[in-house]
Amino acid sequence: MAATVLSALRRRFGQGIEETGSYAGDEIAIVARDQVVEVLTWLRDDAQMAFDMLTDLTVVDYLGQTPRFEVVYQLYSLTHKHRVRVKVHVGEAEDDCWVPSVCGLWLAANWAEREAWDLYGVRFEGHPDMRRILMYDEFVGHPLRKDYPQNARQPLLRRPDATPTDDQTTRLLEDSHDRRTSG
């Protein structure tokens, strides 16, 4: 059935499907960024496809290649019991590092898109709440990018509203023996 999905995608969207293939039993379609929402909507709504479940959304970083990033959507049909992987190429330049959001298609995309942005820096245009989900707001950069410095230091921020705690936590008391002093 999954091979039929790829054939149907090619017939329906023509040049919008940049490439199709199969690897280790997984059917894969690479879709043009400007058509990804239309393709995913059709895959979800067409009765023969019925990909009603977004099981995963992630980003792959191919540092040194062009395009550098790939957004990957893993879809599953509960009705037909088949899967397909849809990929979209994304450029490295800040103004080109985006794809349209699919939160309107699957609610599961909301947090997955936020995570992908937070960790890889790929923006999801039209997302209703594009903000960090794992890293704190003052974090600089995107830690899963392959060019993120291995020994990067981030500013240590203490929350002003946090009450002093004991040595069992990461916040130290003023008179703690672990407090670093200068001099």
C-alpha contacts under 8 A as a table, 3 or more apart, distances in Angstrom:
res1	aa1	res2	aa2	distance
1	M	4	T	5.11
1	M	5	V	6.60
1	M	82	H	6.80
2	A	5	V	4.95
2	A	6	L	6.73
2	A	27	E	6.29
2	A	82	H	6.04
2	A	83	R	6.51
2	A	84	V	6.71
3	A	6	L	5.23
3	A	7	S	6.44
3	A	27	E	6.74
4	T	7	S	5.06
4	T	8	A	6.08
5	V	8	A	5.11
5	V	9	L	6.13
5	V	49	M	6.94
5	V	84	V	7.83
6	L	9	L	5.04
6	L	10	R	6.32
6	L	20	T	6.63
6	L	27	E	7.33
6	L	28	I	7.69
6	L	29	A	6.87
7	S	10	R	5.22
7	S	11	R	6.28
8	A	11	R	5.11
8	A	12	R	5.99
9	L	12	R	5.19
9	L	13	F	5.82
9	L	14	G	7.51
9	L	17	I	7.09
9	L	39	V	7.88
10	R	13	F	5.50
10	R	14	G	4.97
10	R	15	Q	7.77
10	R	17	I	6.12
11	R	14	G	5.74
13	F	16	G	5.27
13	F	17	I	6.21
13	F	39	V	7.58
14	G	17	I	5.91
15	Q	18	E	6.20
16	G	31	V	5.86
16	G	32	A	5.21
16	G	35	Q	6.23
17	I	20	T	7.37
17	I	29	A	6.80
17	I	30	I	5.97
17	I	31	V	4.64
17	I	32	A	6.29
18	E	29	A	7.59
18	E	30	I	5.42
18	E	31	V	5.53
18	E	32	A	6.37
19	E	29	A	5.85
19	E	30	I	5.10
19	E	31	V	7.28
20	T	27	E	7.61
20	T	28	I	5.56
20	T	29	A	4.40
20	T	30	I	6.21
21	G	27	E	6.01
21	G	28	I	5.25
21	G	29	A	6.61
22	S	25	G	6.18
22	S	26	D	5.37
22	S	27	E	4.51
22	S	28	I	5.78
23	Y	26	D	5.22
23	Y	27	E	6.73
23	Y	28	I	7.67
26	D	83	R	7.50
26	D	84	V	6.78
26	D	85	R	7.22
27	E	83	R	7.30
27	E	84	V	5.23
27	E	85	R	6.14
28	I	84	V	6.02
28	I	85	R	4.72
28	I	86	V	5.88
28	I	87	K	7.44
29	A	84	V	7.68
29	A	85	R	6.31
29	A	86	V	4.94
29	A	87	K	6.19
30	I	86	V	5.82
30	I	87	K	4.62
30	I	88	V	5.78
30	I	89	H	7.72
31	V	35	Q	6.92
31	V	36	V	6.03
31	V	39	V	7.86
31	V	86	V	6.83
31	V	87	K	6.04
31	V	88	V	5.38
31	V	89	H	7.85
32	A	35	Q	5.49
32	A	36	V	6.23
32	A	88	V	6.27
32	A	89	H	7.44
33	R	36	V	5.28
33	R	88	V	5.79
33	R	89	H	6.95
33	R	90	V	7.77
33	R	99	V	6.39
33	R	100	P	7.77
34	D	37	V	7.68
35	Q	38	E	5.30
35	Q	39	V	6.09
36	V	39	V	5.09
36	V	40	L	5.99
36	V	88	V	7.36
36	V	100	P	7.69
37	V	40	L	5.17
37	V	41	T	5.93
37	V	100	P	6.99
37	V	101	S	7.82
37	V	102	V	6.55
38	E	41	T	5.14
38	E	42	W	6.22
39	V	42	W	5.19
39	V	43	L	6.19
40	L	43	L	4.97
40	L	44	R	6.17
41	T	44	R	5.16
41	T	45	D	6.01
41	T	105	L	6.77
42	W	45	D	5.14
42	W	46	D	5.52
42	W	49	M	7.96
43	L	46	D	5.91
43	L	49	M	5.42
43	L	50	A	6.21
43	L	51	F	5.62
44	R	49	M	6.65
44	R	50	A	4.97
44	R	51	F	4.45
44	R	52	D	5.31
44	R	105	L	7.95
45	D	49	M	7.35
45	D	50	A	5.87
45	D	51	F	7.50
45	D	52	D	7.84
46	D	49	M	5.32
46	D	50	A	5.73
47	A	50	A	5.25
49	M	77	S	7.22
49	M	80	H	7.69
50	A	77	S	5.50
50	A	78	L	7.67
50	A	79	T	6.73
50	A	80	H	7.35
51	F	54	L	7.65
51	F	75	L	5.94
51	F	76	Y	5.21
51	F	77	S	4.12
51	F	78	L	7.23
51	F	83	R	7.82
52	D	75	L	7.58
52	D	76	Y	6.61
52	D	77	S	5.54
52	D	78	L	6.76
53	M	75	L	5.76
53	M	76	Y	5.17
53	M	77	S	6.27
53	M	78	L	7.27
53	M	106	W	7.42
54	L	57	L	7.41
54	L	73	Y	7.06
54	L	74	Q	5.99
54	L	75	L	4.74
54	L	76	Y	6.49
54	L	106	W	6.58
54	L	108	A	6.75
54	L	109	A	7.37
55	T	73	Y	7.83
55	T	74	Q	5.51
55	T	75	L	5.73
55	T	76	Y	6.66
56	D	72	V	7.88
56	D	73	Y	5.92
56	D	74	Q	5.02
56	D	75	L	7.32
56	D	112	A	7.51
57	L	71	V	7.20
57	L	72	V	5.57
57	L	73	Y	4.62
57	L	74	Q	6.30
57	L	109	A	7.03
57	L	112	A	5.91
57	L	113	E	7.16
57	L	116	A	7.92
58	T	71	V	5.84
58	T	72	V	5.29
58	T	73	Y	6.83
58	T	112	A	7.15
58	T	113	E	7.79
58	T	116	A	6.01
59	V	69	F	6.70
59	V	70	E	5.54
59	V	71	V	4.48
59	V	72	V	5.92
59	V	116	A	6.23
59	V	120	Y	7.02
59	V	122	V	7.94
60	V	69	F	5.63
60	V	70	E	5.15
60	V	71	V	6.53
60	V	72	V	7.52
61	D	68	R	5.96
61	D	69	F	4.78
61	D	70	E	6.74
61	D	120	Y	7.87
61	D	145	R	6.43
61	D	146	K	6.68
62	Y	65	Q	5.65
62	Y	66	T	7.89
62	Y	67	P	7.73
62	Y	68	R	4.90
62	Y	69	F	5.93
62	Y	70	E	7.92
63	L	68	R	5.66
63	L	69	F	7.91
63	L	146	K	6.31
63	L	147	D	7.36
64	G	68	R	6.81
65	Q	68	R	5.22
66	T	91	G	7.04
66	T	92	E	7.95
67	P	70	E	7.73
67	P	89	H	6.15
67	P	90	V	5.88
67	P	91	G	4.87
67	P	92	E	6.78
68	R	89	H	7.70
68	R	90	V	6.56
68	R	91	G	5.62
68	R	92	E	5.53
69	F	89	H	6.03
69	F	90	V	4.93
69	F	91	G	6.18
69	F	92	E	6.83
70	E	87	K	6.35
70	E	88	V	5.46
70	E	89	H	4.56
70	E	90	V	5.58
71	V	87	K	5.62
71	V	88	V	5.19
71	V	89	H	6.57
71	V	90	V	7.19
72	V	85	R	6.87
72	V	86	V	5.82
72	V	87	K	4.54
72	V	88	V	6.62
73	Y	85	R	5.72
73	Y	86	V	5.07
73	Y	87	K	6.28
74	Q	83	R	7.37
74	Q	84	V	6.22
74	Q	85	R	4.70
74	Q	86	V	6.53
75	L	83	R	5.61
75	L	84	V	5.42
75	L	85	R	6.21
75	L	86	V	7.76
76	Y	81	K	6.95
76	Y	82	H	5.85
76	Y	83	R	4.50
76	Y	84	V	6.70
77	S	80	H	5.43
77	S	81	K	5.21
77	S	82	H	5.44
77	S	83	R	6.42
78	L	81	K	5.24
78	L	82	H	7.61
88	V	99	V	8.00
90	V	96	D	6.94
90	V	97	C	5.68
90	V	98	W	6.51
90	V	99	V	7.28
90	V	122	V	8.00
91	G	96	D	5.32
91	G	97	C	5.24
91	G	98	W	7.88
92	E	96	D	6.51
92	E	97	C	5.61
93	A	96	D	5.18
93	A	97	C	5.94
94	E	97	C	5.30
95	D	98	W	7.64
97	C	121	G	7.51
97	C	122	V	5.29
97	C	123	R	6.33
98	W	122	V	5.26
98	W	123	R	4.46
98	W	124	F	5.61
98	W	125	E	6.62
99	V	122	V	7.49
99	V	123	R	6.47
99	V	124	F	5.13
99	V	125	E	6.12
100	P	124	F	5.19
100	P	125	E	4.68
100	P	126	G	6.37
100	P	127	H	7.90
101	S	104	G	7.61
101	S	109	A	7.97
101	S	113	E	7.51
101	S	124	F	4.78
101	S	125	E	5.48
101	S	126	G	5.54
101	S	127	H	5.34
102	V	105	L	5.33
102	V	106	W	6.58
102	V	109	A	6.31
102	V	127	H	7.84
103	C	106	W	5.36
103	C	107	L	5.46
103	C	108	A	7.28
103	C	109	A	5.05
103	C	110	N	5.33
103	C	127	H	6.70
104	G	107	L	6.85
106	W	109	A	5.61
106	W	110	N	7.88
107	L	110	N	5.77
108	A	111	W	6.56
108	A	112	A	6.77
109	A	112	A	5.03
109	A	113	E	5.71
110	N	113	E	5.53
110	N	114	R	6.46
110	N	127	H	7.49
111	W	114	R	4.97
111	W	115	E	6.06
111	W	133	I	7.56
112	A	115	E	5.07
112	A	116	A	6.15
113	E	116	A	5.02
113	E	117	W	6.14
113	E	124	F	6.62
114	R	117	W	5.15
114	R	118	D	6.01
114	R	129	D	7.96
114	R	130	M	5.93
114	R	131	R	6.39
114	R	132	R	6.34
114	R	133	I	6.09
115	E	118	D	5.01
115	E	119	L	6.04
115	E	132	R	7.16
115	E	133	I	5.94
115	E	134	L	6.86
116	A	119	L	5.42
116	A	120	Y	5.57
116	A	121	G	6.89
116	A	122	V	6.47
117	W	120	Y	5.40
117	W	121	G	4.41
117	W	122	V	4.76
117	W	123	R	5.45
117	W	124	F	7.36
117	W	130	M	7.88
117	W	132	R	7.46
117	W	142	H	7.98
118	D	121	G	5.84
118	D	131	R	7.42
118	D	132	R	5.14
118	D	133	I	6.57
118	D	134	L	6.94
118	D	135	M	6.90
118	D	142	H	6.10
119	L	142	H	4.69
119	L	143	P	5.42
119	L	144	L	5.24
119	L	145	R	7.20
120	Y	142	H	5.16
120	Y	143	P	6.88
120	Y	144	L	5.59
120	Y	145	R	5.41
121	G	141	G	7.73
121	G	142	H	5.77
123	R	130	M	7.93
124	F	127	H	5.76
124	F	130	M	7.51
127	H	130	M	5.76
132	R	135	M	5.99
132	R	136	Y	6.81
132	R	137	D	6.38
133	I	136	Y	7.73
135	M	139	F	6.30
136	Y	139	F	5.53
138	E	155	P	7.82
139	F	154	Q	6.46
139	F	155	P	7.49
140	V	154	Q	6.93
141	G	148	Y	7.48
142	H	145	R	6.03
142	H	148	Y	7.01
143	P	148	Y	5.80
144	L	148	Y	6.95
145	R	148	Y	5.37
148	Y	152	A	7.55
149	P	152	A	5.07
158	R	162	A	7.68
158	R	171	R	7.50
159	R	162	A	5.38
164	P	171	R	7.06
164	P	172	L	7.05
164	P	173	L	5.78
165	T	168	Q	7.85
165	T	169	T	6.77
165	T	171	R	6.30
165	T	172	L	6.48
165	T	173	L	6.18
166	D	169	T	6.26
166	D	171	R	7.64
166	D	172	L	6.64
166	D	173	L	6.45
167	D	170	T	7.35
167	D	171	R	7.58
167	D	172	L	6.21
167	D	173	L	7.42
167	D	176	S	7.59
169	T	172	L	7.21
172	L	176	S	6.15
172	L	178	D	7.67
172	L	179	R	7.11
173	L	176	S	5.14
174	E	179	R	7.44
175	D	179	R	7.35
176	S	179	R	5.49
